[in-house]
Amino acid sequence: MPNEPTVRLTAVRRLYEVSARMGAGRSLAETLQAVVDGVVDGLGFGIAVLNLRLPDGKFEVFAVAGSPEAREALLGTVSAADIFDAEFAIADAWGKLRFVPHERLPEGDVVGWVPDVPISDAPEAWHPLDALFAPLYSSDGELVGMLAVDLPEDQRRPGPIHRELLEIFATQAGLAIDKARLTDQLVAEKTRLEASEATFRLVFERAGNGMATIAFDGPDRGRIVRVNDAFCRITGYDADQLLGARLVSFLRDEESDQTRRELEEVAAGNNAYRFERVFTQPNGNEIWLDGTAAVVEQGPGQPRLLLIQIDDATARKDAERELQHHAAHDELTGLPNRRLLQHRFASVLERTRASGRTGALLFCDLNHFKLVNDGYGHEAGDRALREIANRLDAAVRHGDTVARLGGDEFAVLAEDIADDALKTLISRLEAAVSRPLPNITVQVTASIGTVPITPASTSLDALLHAADQAMYAVKHRR
């Protein structure tokens, strides 16, 4: 059976993939469907229903995935603004999620559609009348919709890992919906702008997201012509600091010529141009801007303008980086996992073949660690593993990689090392592990096996197997 770190890593990878697809939706309708498809394809639920909050506060089902019957029964249905209040009053709060167990539902007729699946009496089994909701919020905290999920793939009530991942996904879904809604408004508004400058001014000044116009032609090309209050708030600059300035002067790694060619192609097709750029605020802080640009024709003989809308995407970028970190690092210790070790080994092997200088792969197994878990419990064992991981990481040279392979097994990837230097490294690692652990009397030591990394080496798996065998030979000699 997979251990918890393996389950979490697999789930994080699936979450990262479906989040990327969700963020690629071009319109509000496409984004809404991408949200429910992502829940079913990537988060392990059989059914997902998205209720979009309407301007009058009511909710309408705009997207359903996983069940044709549910789609036929629910799609397009409109509910009152307080539809979820009664259920949330009896719900369990799982972070931002709300879980309504069937046992608390009042007796009587069931309202709404219920999946026709067998009922299990197993502990923690999912019941057809159980309900799990994830509120969806915009970047400014406005409730934009409600995501309802059903039929977990393991037929059990979701555990902490999948609750956390659903909550992360719901946060990104709310931002994606808000962005798509604003983008739809922007594209629709672009058409109306060509007929009414008054309408443009009204929408421009009152928009909740940052908006600006930039000269696209003529001697002022690239200079900012107009900004709204939200643009100033997001960027941190006053309007008088922005007007007349070139936008590229605030951006990092801006490929202006390439961007202009792409914008010309967009203008020819009357489409919207999507971009992500790093923007430098007045205090030197860098933020990620996520935006849409469209080229606006002002009329015969008039220079074209570039109308852009921006949102601060820094939080989303940070979340993406965190997901990438989870995918490459051990959940318990924070050390690189086998996937990242494989990536770094490939680089080391390439340099070894170019230089001819030998490296080493060390396989480290902890002795007597089972006594820690048996005598002090697994929480103490986890703390001890984190302590040992930190010691190993501190004992290696700069540029070496310490990775956790699982359980009480670690690997060290060391480039350009042999003979006395390798013996010294092994001694440091053994000494680091052998030091007494806080509040634990068990003497934990390390058995370390090594194999050389040479230009003739082939795969990490083969070297790990050989180092493992060498480790057992060391252990038996002791």
N, C-alpha and C positions, 0 to 999 in steps of 0.2 A: 504494500500500500504506500503511495507517495507520502513523504513527510510534509509538514506544514510549510517550510521554506520552498519546497518544490511546487506545492499547490499555489502558494502566493506568487512565485515567479511566473508560473504558467498563466495565472489569472492576470497579472500585471501586463504581460506581453499581449494577451488578447485585448485588454483594456486599451493599451496604447494603439493597437491597430485599429480598433473600431472608433476610437476618439479621433484619429487622423482622418478616417473616412467621413465621420460626422462633420468635422470642421471644413470639409471640402465641398459641402453643399452650396450650390450657386443661388438658390432661391429659398424663401421660407418654406414652401411646400417640400422641396427636396431635402432641406435640413430636418424638418419634422419627421419625414420618413426615415432618414438616415439615423435619427435618434432611436426610434423603435427597432429598426433593423439591427442597430448596434447592440441593443440589449439582448435580442434573441441570438444574434450571431456570436457575440463576444462575451456576454456576462453570464450565460448559463441559465436563462429563463425561457420558458416555452412561449410565453405570451407577453406582449408589451402594448400598452394603450396610452396615447398622449392626448391629454385634455388641454387645449390652448385657451388661455384666459382672454375673453373678448373685451372690447372697450367698456361695455356696460357692466363688467364684473362677472358675467355668466361664463360657463365653460362649455366648449364644444370639442367633441372628439374629432381630431384632424388626421390622426395616423394610428394604424393598428398593424401589428406584425405577429406572425406565429400561428394564427388560426383564421382560416377563411370564415368560419362560423362567427367568430368574435367580430371580425371586420364587417360582416354583413349586418350583424345585430347592433353594433355600436357606432360605426362610422357616421358622422354627421349629426349625432344626437347632441342636444343642447340641454344643459342642466343649470339649475339656479346657482347663484353666487355662493350660497351657504351649503352646497351639496356635500362638502367634505367635513363640515363642522361636527355633525353628530358622530361620525366615525372617529374623527380625531380625538373626541372627548373620551373615548374608551380605548384609545390606541396606546401602545408602548412606544416611547421615543428611543429610536436607535440612531443617536446622533441627530442629523437632520431628517432622517427617514422616519416614517410612521407605520408601525405594524399593528394591524387589527386582527387579533386571533378570533377564530370563529366561535370560541366558547363564550365570548362577551357579546355577541350579537343578540339583540332582542328577539324573542320568539315571534314567529309570524311569517308572512310571505317574504321571500327573498326578492329584493329589488335589484334589477340589472341582470346582466348575463353571467352565468356560472358555467365553468368548464365541466363537461361530462366525463369525469375520470373516476377510477375506483378510490374508495376511502380506506386509508390504512390506519390501524390502531397502534402502529409502532410509535415509540417515544420520539417527540420532535418531528413527526411526519407532517408534511404539508397537506392541509385540508383544502378541498375545493372552495370553501367559503373564507379561507384566510385571505387577507388583503395586505399588500405592501405598497406604500406610496412614497414617491420622492418629489417634493416640491422643487420647482425649477425657477431660479431667480436671475434677473438681469444683472449687469455689472453694478447698477446703483441700488440693488436690493429689491427691485420691484418683482412681485410674483407674476411670472409670465405663463406658467402652465403647471400641470400636475401629471407626473409619470406614474402609471400603475403597472406593476409587474405581477406575473402569476406563473405557476407551474415550474419551480426550480428543477433543473435537470437531474439532480440527485434525489428529488421528491422529499427533501427535508427543508425545514425552515433555515434560511441562510445563516451561516456562522459569521463571526467577526470579520474574516477576510473579505467575503463577498459583500457584506454590508458596507465595509469601507470602500470597496471598489465601486459599488453602485452609487455611493454618496459622491465620490470623486467624479464619476461619469455624469451624475446629475448636475454637479456644479458646472462642468464644461458644457453640458447640453443647454443649460440656461443661458450661458454666455453666447453659445453658437446661435440659439434661437433669437436672442436679442440682436446679435450682429446681422443675421439674415433678415430680420424684420426691418432693421434700419437700412440695410442695403436695398431691399425691395422698395422702401420709401424713397431712397435716394434715386434709384433708377426711374421710378415713376415720376418723381419730382423733376428730374432732368428734362423729361418731355414737356412738362407744364411750364418749366422755366423759359423755354423758347418762346412761349406765347405771353408770359406774364411776369414782368420784372417785380411787380408788387408781391405776387405769390412767392417768388424766389426769396425776396427780402424777409418776408414773414417766416417762412420755413427755416431759412438760413440762421436768423438771429435766435429763434426759439428752439432750435434743435438741441436735444440732450447730448448728442455726440459732437465731437469737434468737427467743424467744417471750415474750409478756406477755399478761396479762388486764387489761382496762380496764372500769370501771363504765359500763354503757350506759344505765342508768336511775337515777332517784332523785337525792338531793342531791349525791352524789359523782360524778355523771355526768362522764365525761371524765378521771377520775383513775385513775392506774395502781394496780392492786391487787396484781399479782404479776409478777415477772420471773425469767427463768432466768439462769444464768451467761453463756450465749452472748449474750444481749441486753445484758448489762453490758459484755461484751468488745467488742461491735460499736459500741455507743454511746459507750463511754469513761467511763460513770458507774457509781458504786457503787450497789448495790441501795437503800441508805438514802437516796441522793440522788434516786432515781426514785420510790420508793413514796410514794403520796399526792400526787405532783405531777401537773399536767395535761399530757398528752402534747403538746397543741398549743403549749405554751410552748417546746418544743424544735424546733418545725417552722417552716420558712420559707414564707410565702405560703400558709398553710393556710386553705382555705375551709371552715370548720367546719360551717356550716349546710348547704352543698351536700353535703358529705361525709356528714353525718348522714342527709339525705334519701336519698342513694344507699344507705346502709347499711340503712335501713328497708326499701327495696325488695328488697335482697339477703336480709334476714331473712325477708321474706314469702315468698320463693321458696326459702328454705333453700339458698342458693348461697354461693359464696365471693366476696369483694370484693378485687380486685387494686388496688394503689396503688404509686406512686413519689413519694417526698417527700424534700426536702432537710432533713437533721437536723444541728443544731449541737452539736458535742462540747464538753466543758468548756474546752478550750484555744482555742475560737472557730473551729476548723476545721470546714468544712461537708462532709458526706458525703451520698451518695445512698443512700437505703434503698429496696429493692425488696421488697414484701411482699404478704401475703394476710391478709385479715381475715374472720372469720365470727362471727355473732351466736349465742351459746349460751344456750339456755333452761335456767334452773336449777330450774324447777319452779313450781307454782302459788304466786302471791304473792311469789315471789322476784324480785329485780331481774335483768335480763339482763346478761350479760357479753360483752365483745368480745374474742375470742381472736385475737391477731395473731402472725404469724411474719415475721421480717425477715431480709434478707441485705444485706451491703454491696455495692451495685451501682456504686460509684464507678469502678472499673476499666472496667466495661462502658460507662458513660456517657462516660468519657474516650475509649474506643475509638470510640464512635459519633461524638463530636465530631471525632476525627481523620479518620474516614471522610468526614464532611461537609466538613472542610477540604480533603481530597484532591479532592473533587468540584468545588470552587470555585477551586482554586489550581493554578498551573503546578507540575509535579513537580520540574523542574530548579531554578527560581529562587525558588519560593515566592511569586511575585507572583500577584495575581488573574488568572484565565484569562478567556477570552471569555464564559463563562457568567456569572461574577460581574460582569464589565464590563457585560453586558447588563442585569443587575439594577440596578446603580448608575446606568446611563444612564437607565433608566426613571424613577428617583427624581429625577435632575437635570432631566430634561425636564419632569416634572410641576411642579417648583418654578420652572423657567424660564417656563413658561406662566402661572404664578400671578403672578410678579414682573415679567415682561417684560424681565429683565436677561439679556444674552447671555452664553453660555459658549463653550467651544471644545473640539474634539476634535483631538488631535495624533496624526499617524502618523509614527513614528520608524523609519527603516531604517538599519542600520549599514553604512558603507562600508569595503571592504577586509577584512571579517571572514573571508571565505573564505580569505584568505592565512594567517590564524591557524590555521584547521583544517588547511590543507594543509601548513604549515610546522612546526607544533608538535603536531599530533594532536588528536583530538576530545576527549580528557580535558582538555587545556589549553584547548581552545575552550569546553568546558563551564564551566571555572573562570572564564574571561574573561567569559562571559555572566552568570554569577552576580555577578561584580564590577560589570559595567555595570548590571545590574538594581538592585543596591544603590545605585549612584551616582544613577541616575534617580530612584529612590524618595526619596533624600535631597534631591534638587534641587527637587522640586515643593513646592507649598504644602500646609499642613495641610488635609486634606479632599479633595485631588486624588487621583485613582486612576491608578496606573501598572499596566498589564496587559501580559502577554506574549501575543502573537497566535500565535507559532510561529516557529521558526528564529531569525533575527536581527531580527525585527520586533516593535515595541512600540507601544502606544497609551497616550496620556495623556488622561484625562477631567478637564477643569478647569471648574468652575462659576463663573459671575459674573466673567468676565475678558474684557478686550478691549484693543485699542490698545497703549499703552506697557507695561502690565502683562503682556500676552501676549508682546510682544517680549522683555521681561526674562526671562520664563519660558523662552522658546525659547533665549535666549542661555545661561542657566544649564544647560539640558539639553545643549546643544552643547558647552559647556566641560567638563561632567562627563564626557561620553563621550570627549572628545579627550585627556584626561590620559593619560600613559603607563600601560600595563597592566603589572603585576608580571611580570618575567622574559620579556616579549614586546617585540620591537623594532618590530613592525608598528604603524603609526599608524592606529588605528581612529577614524573620525569618524562623525557622524550627519547624515543628511538628514531634515529634519522638514517635513512638510506639515500645514497646519491648515485646518479649516473651522469656521464659527461654529455654535453650538447656539442656535437661536432658537425662539420659540413656534411657528413654522411647520415646524420639523423634524419628521420622521416616524419613521424607523427608524435604528437603529444601523448596520445593514448599508449603508444608503445613505450615511451620513456617513463610514463607514470607506472606502467606495469613493472618495468625493470627496476625502478626506484623502490617500488613497493616490495619486490622480492629482496632487494638489498637491505631494506629496513628490517624485514623479518630475520634475515641473517644476523643483523646487529642485535636484534632483540634476543635471539636464541643464544648468542655468545654470552649475553649477560645472565 
